[in-house]
Amino acid sequence: MRQALMIITVGLVLALMVGTACAKQEFYGTVEKMPASGLLGEWVVNGKTVNVVKDTKLEQDHGPFAVGAYVEVEGVEYEGKFIATEIETKKKK
């Protein structure tokens, strides 16, 4: 259910972006900063500001989210901001 909601939300965001170039982006990196309370809000991953919203899929299969955690981030650029659609902890290679 949550995944379907996320897909619908991302679809609506993309539909509203008529005339704006948008492509799904994916990158790996180390979490450098997180919101003071909870997981929603601005994170910094490898120097890039990542906005985590209520529809962002969060997976902690390889450890908890914390500063120093290695993660995979997927999302889209929208109005100059990177909106995460999914963040997942990973084992550092």
Residue frames relative to the residue before (quaternion, step in Angstrom):
aa qw qx qy qz dx dy dz
M 1.0000 0.0000 0.0000 0.0000 0.00 0.00 0.00
R 0.6740 0.4918 -0.2978 0.4639 3.59 0.87 -0.96
Q 0.6444 0.5169 -0.3273 0.4587 3.58 1.00 -0.81
A 0.6382 0.5187 -0.3259 0.4663 3.60 0.98 -0.82
L 0.6419 0.5201 -0.3159 0.4665 3.58 1.00 -0.82
M 0.6424 0.5205 -0.3165 0.4650 3.55 1.01 -0.86
I 0.6530 0.5141 -0.3129 0.4597 3.58 0.92 -0.89
I 0.6495 0.5055 -0.3121 0.4745 3.57 0.96 -0.85
T 0.6585 0.5134 -0.3087 0.4554 3.58 0.92 -0.93
V 0.6696 0.4791 -0.3010 0.4811 3.58 0.86 -0.93
G 0.6268 0.5405 -0.3297 0.4541 3.58 1.02 -0.75
L 0.6561 0.5023 -0.3034 0.4745 3.57 1.00 -0.82
V 0.6302 0.5214 -0.3299 0.4713 3.57 0.99 -0.82
L 0.6701 0.4938 -0.2986 0.4669 3.56 0.92 -0.90
A 0.6369 0.5299 -0.3265 0.4549 3.59 1.01 -0.78
L 0.6701 0.5008 -0.2947 0.4619 3.59 1.07 -0.70
M 0.6535 0.5465 -0.2987 0.4302 3.54 1.23 -0.37
V 0.1665 0.8033 -0.5520 0.1496 3.61 1.08 0.62
G 0.8024 0.2435 -0.2018 0.5061 3.54 -0.83 1.00
T 0.6778 0.4340 -0.2915 0.5170 3.60 1.24 -0.10
A 0.4222 -0.6999 0.5106 0.2667 3.56 -0.78 0.99
C 0.0906 0.7906 -0.5965 0.1045 3.54 -0.86 0.97
A 0.0838 0.7786 -0.6183 0.0670 3.53 -0.92 0.87
K 0.5442 -0.5986 0.4745 0.3468 3.52 -1.12 0.71
Q 0.1108 -0.7852 0.6082 0.0360 3.53 -0.98 0.91
E 0.0754 -0.7765 0.6251 0.0244 3.53 -1.17 0.64
F 0.1475 0.7774 -0.6054 0.0863 3.56 -1.01 0.80
Y 0.3409 -0.7096 0.5822 0.2032 3.54 -1.33 0.37
G 0.2442 0.7836 -0.5531 0.1426 3.56 -1.10 0.60
T 0.5657 -0.5858 0.4729 0.3364 3.49 -1.40 -0.01
V 0.4512 -0.6728 0.5189 0.2729 3.55 -0.97 0.93
E 0.1611 -0.8109 0.5598 0.0558 3.58 -0.71 1.12
K 0.7984 0.0126 0.0186 0.6017 3.58 1.14 -0.58
M 0.0703 -0.7764 0.6260 0.0176 3.55 -1.15 0.76
P 0.6483 -0.4949 0.3802 0.4362 3.60 -1.23 0.28
A 0.6067 -0.5889 0.4004 0.3533 3.57 -1.14 0.66
S 0.7996 0.0847 -0.0487 0.5926 3.59 1.04 -0.68
G 0.8296 0.1560 -0.1450 0.5162 3.55 -0.76 1.05
L 0.5852 -0.6027 0.4341 0.3252 3.52 -1.37 -0.13
L 0.6103 0.5646 -0.3543 0.4280 3.60 1.19 -0.41
G 0.6054 0.5369 -0.4251 0.4056 3.55 -1.01 0.86
E 0.7274 -0.4272 0.3178 0.4329 3.54 -1.26 -0.45
W 0.1062 -0.7386 0.6645 0.0393 3.50 -1.00 1.01
V 0.1933 -0.7168 0.6393 0.2004 3.55 -1.31 0.19
V 0.0125 -0.7789 0.6253 -0.0477 3.55 -0.77 1.15
N 0.8311 -0.1126 0.0098 0.5446 3.57 -0.56 1.22
G 0.7445 -0.4329 0.2143 0.4608 3.55 0.92 0.94
K 0.6337 0.5132 -0.3300 0.4755 3.60 1.28 -0.06
T 0.3776 -0.7105 0.5448 0.2361 3.58 -0.90 0.94
V 0.0843 -0.7876 0.6101 -0.0190 3.54 -0.82 1.12
N 0.2351 -0.7748 0.5741 0.1213 3.58 -0.76 1.06
V 0.1512 -0.7756 0.6108 0.0491 3.55 -0.68 1.18
V 0.1021 -0.8073 0.5812 -0.0037 3.55 -0.70 1.19
K 0.7267 -0.4547 0.2842 0.4294 3.58 -1.27 0.25
D 0.7128 0.4404 -0.2659 0.4767 3.61 1.12 -0.52
T 0.4394 0.6764 -0.4724 0.3555 3.60 1.25 0.10
K 0.3490 -0.7187 0.5638 0.2094 3.57 -0.87 0.98
L 0.0816 -0.8104 0.5801 -0.0067 3.57 -0.69 1.14
E 0.0104 -0.8038 0.5934 -0.0403 3.57 -0.70 1.12
Q 0.1154 -0.8073 0.5786 0.0133 3.55 -0.79 1.11
D 0.1454 0.8436 -0.5033 0.1178 3.58 0.94 0.87
H 0.7751 0.2893 -0.1542 0.5401 3.60 1.13 -0.58
G 0.7957 -0.1978 0.0784 0.5671 3.54 0.98 0.90
P 0.6009 -0.5898 0.4065 0.3548 3.56 -1.25 0.40
F 0.5449 -0.5638 0.4976 0.3711 3.53 -1.30 0.36
A 0.2561 0.7330 -0.5924 0.2150 3.55 -0.83 1.04
V 0.6184 -0.4882 0.4311 0.4397 3.55 -1.26 0.29
G 0.7487 0.3399 -0.2806 0.4952 3.57 -0.82 1.03
A 0.5500 0.6096 -0.4010 0.4064 3.60 1.22 -0.32
Y 0.3587 -0.7040 0.5729 0.2178 3.57 -1.13 0.74
V 0.0031 -0.8383 0.5413 -0.0653 3.59 -0.69 1.09
E 0.3203 -0.6538 0.6394 0.2473 3.48 -1.43 0.28
V 0.1096 -0.7988 0.5912 0.0209 3.58 -0.84 1.02
E 0.0387 -0.7618 0.6464 0.0185 3.56 -1.00 0.91
G 0.2762 0.7709 -0.5440 0.1829 3.56 -1.04 0.72
V 0.4027 -0.6869 0.5516 0.2485 3.52 -1.36 -0.28
E 0.4311 -0.6390 0.5655 0.2931 3.55 -1.27 0.49
Y 0.0851 0.7833 -0.6111 0.0766 3.57 -0.91 0.93
E 0.8411 -0.0951 0.0055 0.5324 3.56 -0.66 1.14
G 0.7476 -0.4316 0.2084 0.4598 3.53 0.91 0.99
K 0.6722 0.4425 -0.2999 0.5123 3.58 1.27 0.07
F 0.3586 -0.6953 0.5754 0.2384 3.55 -1.17 0.65
I 0.1268 -0.7879 0.6017 0.0329 3.58 -0.63 1.19
A 0.3175 -0.7668 0.5296 0.1755 3.58 -0.63 1.12
T 0.2322 -0.7469 0.6054 0.1472 3.56 -0.97 0.89
E 0.7964 -0.0180 0.0209 0.6042 3.58 1.22 -0.54
I 0.0045 -0.7507 0.6605 0.0149 3.53 -1.15 0.77
E 0.0128 -0.8062 0.5896 -0.0477 3.54 -0.86 1.02
T 0.4174 -0.6781 0.5357 0.2810 3.58 -0.94 0.85
K 0.1169 -0.7825 0.6110 0.0282 3.54 -1.13 0.78
K 0.4781 -0.6022 0.5345 0.3507 3.54 -1.30 0.27
K 0.4557 -0.6854 0.4981 0.2728 3.56 -0.87 0.99
K 0.4118 -0.7319 0.4934 0.2266 3.57 -0.90 0.95
